[in-house]
Amino acid sequence: MLVTGHTGFKGGWLSLWLTRLGADVTGIALPIPREGPVFFHETGLEDIVDHRIADIRDPADYARAVRDLEPDLVFHLAAQALVRPSYEDPVETFATNVTGTAVVLDAARRCAHTRGVVVVTSDKCYENEEWSWPYRETDRLGGADPYSASKGCTELVAAAMRRSYFSDPDLCQIATARAGNVIGGGDWSRDRLLPDLVRATLGGTAVTIRNPASVRPWQHVLEPLAGYLILGARLLGSDAPQFAEGWNFGPSPEGFIDVEAVARAFREAWGEDAAQIAFGRRPDDPHEAGLLTLDSSKARAKLGWRARLTSAQAIAMSVAWYRAAASDEIDMRAFSEAQIAAFAGPLETLSPLYSERPAACA
């Protein structure tokens, strides 16, 4: 099994879940920054994953890293994953998210043993009209900022590569996955709501939050990862071509809440010592959409996937992880695996990814 971006937040959780399922996981990513906590290090993933360094923007460098691999399945999560940094460096954002995806897919088409690729994009790949109904997979792609536009472009790259090189139903199939605003333990990114709240809480400072009325599809990280795993499994099946398309994995409608509600739920879950919160924008803050929701009815109907957690449960589960990590006395790999086990239940027995075929070859 190959995971690009395995040192990131979602990639780390996915790699841990895959190893729990018995997969031999190879991960490819850029070098990890030395400053601050990183989920990859906190959970000791370097001890259980074949960790390789490569730049997906560089075809030769990526080809070198995967030269000896024959993965059945590729999960492509390597990306520049933040809106605000995309304003600061749009070229790097497009190079990573668009060119990088083309590089990964081009390498996959040259690997005879690869049977499926799940390309992870974002709910922000849609042209956001801020209308009151959720976006479906057939809605128009677009983006008003470099990050969102890069994810719309990623979808177009995947579709073009699918039609040009992956149209044979007996060969490798490509699917794309669009998740909502993902939260969970181990996310330490700047300018993300829960990580900012956790840092302020642990540092004993107050935090000012932008756009308190903005509504997003909030979900725990394990929710979309379950969808990626189910989708990956379908790409290994005899009817794989019917799943080679775009898929939304968002929360239940209850999860479409505003930023202020999430912040207040965080304070309630953390307790009396949670950071004090103020709300406000600076005049130079870049544009961010005020309303974004997803329709996941296709995934429910055709994949049997469904959102399991309420927003309150997702926030409480995240707070529990951060509190455990702050104690410095808890094995965070075991703690994270326990959260996976509690969430997954019988889901881990449903897929040919874990039963009918070997989980990986690497």
Secondary structure in CASP SS format (residue, H / E / C, confidence):
PFRMAT SS
TARGET T0000
AUTHOR 0000-0000-0000
METHOD secondary structure of the structure
MODEL  1
M C 1.00
L E 1.00
V E 1.00
T E 1.00
G C 1.00
H C 1.00
T C 1.00
G C 1.00
F H 1.00
K H 1.00
G H 1.00
G H 1.00
W H 1.00
L H 1.00
S H 1.00
L H 1.00
W H 1.00
L H 1.00
T H 1.00
R H 1.00
L C 1.00
G C 1.00
A C 1.00
D C 1.00
V C 1.00
T E 1.00
G E 1.00
I E 1.00
A E 1.00
L C 1.00
P C 1.00
I C 1.00
P C 1.00
R C 1.00
E C 1.00
G C 1.00
P C 1.00
V C 1.00
F H 1.00
F H 1.00
H H 1.00
E H 1.00
T C 1.00
G C 1.00
L H 1.00
E H 1.00
D H 1.00
I C 1.00
V C 1.00
D E 1.00
H E 1.00
R E 1.00
I E 1.00
A C 1.00
D C 1.00
I C 1.00
R C 1.00
D C 1.00
P H 1.00
A H 1.00
D H 1.00
Y H 1.00
A H 1.00
R H 1.00
A H 1.00
V H 1.00
R C 1.00
D C 1.00
L C 1.00
E C 1.00
P C 1.00
D C 1.00
L E 1.00
V E 1.00
F E 1.00
H E 1.00
L C 1.00
A C 1.00
A C 1.00
Q C 1.00
A C 1.00
L C 1.00
V H 1.00
R H 1.00
P H 1.00
S H 1.00
Y H 1.00
E H 1.00
D C 1.00
P H 1.00
V H 1.00
E H 1.00
T H 1.00
F H 1.00
A H 1.00
T H 1.00
N H 1.00
V H 1.00
T H 1.00
G H 1.00
T H 1.00
A H 1.00
V H 1.00
V H 1.00
L H 1.00
D H 1.00
A H 1.00
A H 1.00
R H 1.00
R C 1.00
C C 1.00
A C 1.00
H C 1.00
T C 1.00
R C 1.00
G E 1.00
V E 1.00
V E 1.00
V E 1.00
V E 1.00
T C 1.00
S C 1.00
D H 1.00
K H 1.00
C H 1.00
Y E 1.00
E C 1.00
N C 1.00
E C 1.00
E C 1.00
W C 1.00
S C 1.00
W C 1.00
P C 1.00
Y E 1.00
R C 1.00
E C 1.00
T C 1.00
D C 1.00
R C 1.00
L E 1.00
G C 1.00
G C 1.00
A C 1.00
D C 1.00
P H 1.00
Y H 1.00
S H 1.00
A H 1.00
S H 1.00
K H 1.00
G H 1.00
C H 1.00
T H 1.00
E H 1.00
L H 1.00
V H 1.00
A H 1.00
A H 1.00
A H 1.00
M H 1.00
R H 1.00
R H 1.00
S H 1.00
Y H 1.00
F C 1.00
S C 1.00
D C 1.00
P C 1.00
D C 1.00
L C 1.00
C C 1.00
Q E 1.00
I E 1.00
A E 1.00
T E 1.00
A E 1.00
R E 1.00
A E 1.00
G C 1.00
N E 1.00
V E 1.00
I E 1.00
G C 1.00
G C 1.00
G C 1.00
D C 1.00
W C 1.00
S C 1.00
R C 1.00
D C 1.00
R C 1.00
L H 1.00
L H 1.00
P H 1.00
D H 1.00
L H 1.00
V H 1.00
R H 1.00
A H 1.00
T H 1.00
L H 1.00
G H 1.00
G C 1.00
T C 1.00
A C 1.00
V E 1.00
T E 1.00
I E 1.00
R C 1.00
N C 1.00
P C 1.00
A C 1.00
S C 1.00
V E 1.00
R E 1.00
P E 1.00
W E 1.00
Q E 1.00
H E 1.00
V C 1.00
L H 1.00
E H 1.00
P H 1.00
L H 1.00
A H 1.00
G H 1.00
Y H 1.00
L H 1.00
I H 1.00
L H 1.00
G H 1.00
A H 1.00
R H 1.00
L H 1.00
L C 1.00
G C 1.00
S C 1.00
D C 1.00
A H 1.00
P H 1.00
Q H 1.00
F H 1.00
A C 1.00
E C 1.00
G E 1.00
W E 1.00
N E 1.00
F E 1.00
G C 1.00
P C 1.00
S C 1.00
P H 1.00
E H 1.00
G H 1.00
F E 1.00
I E 1.00
D E 1.00
V H 1.00
E H 1.00
A H 1.00
V H 1.00
A H 1.00
R H 1.00
A H 1.00
F H 1.00
R H 1.00
E H 1.00
A H 1.00
W H 1.00
G C 1.00
E C 1.00
D C 1.00
A C 1.00
A C 1.00
Q C 1.00
I E 1.00
A E 1.00
F E 1.00
G C 1.00
R C 1.00
R C 1.00
P C 1.00
D C 1.00
D C 1.00
P C 1.00
H C 1.00
E C 1.00
A C 1.00
G C 1.00
L E 1.00
L C 1.00
T C 1.00
L E 1.00
D C 1.00
S C 1.00
S H 1.00
K H 1.00
A H 1.00
R H 1.00
A H 1.00
K H 1.00
L H 1.00
G C 1.00
W C 1.00
R C 1.00
A C 1.00
R C 1.00
L C 1.00
T C 1.00
S H 1.00
A H 1.00
Q H 1.00
A H 1.00
I H 1.00
A H 1.00
M H 1.00
S H 1.00
V H 1.00
A H 1.00
W H 1.00
Y H 1.00
R H 1.00
A H 1.00
A H 1.00
A H 1.00
S H 1.00
D C 1.00
E C 1.00
I C 1.00
D C 1.00
M H 1.00
R H 1.00
A H 1.00
F H 1.00
S H 1.00
E H 1.00
A H 1.00
Q H 1.00
I H 1.00
A H 1.00
A H 1.00
F H 1.00
A H 1.00
G H 1.00
P H 1.00
L H 1.00
E H 1.00
T H 1.00
L C 1.00
S C 1.00
P C 1.00
L C 1.00
Y C 1.00
S C 1.00
E C 1.00
R C 1.00
P C 1.00
A C 1.00
A C 1.00
C C 1.00
A C 1.00
END
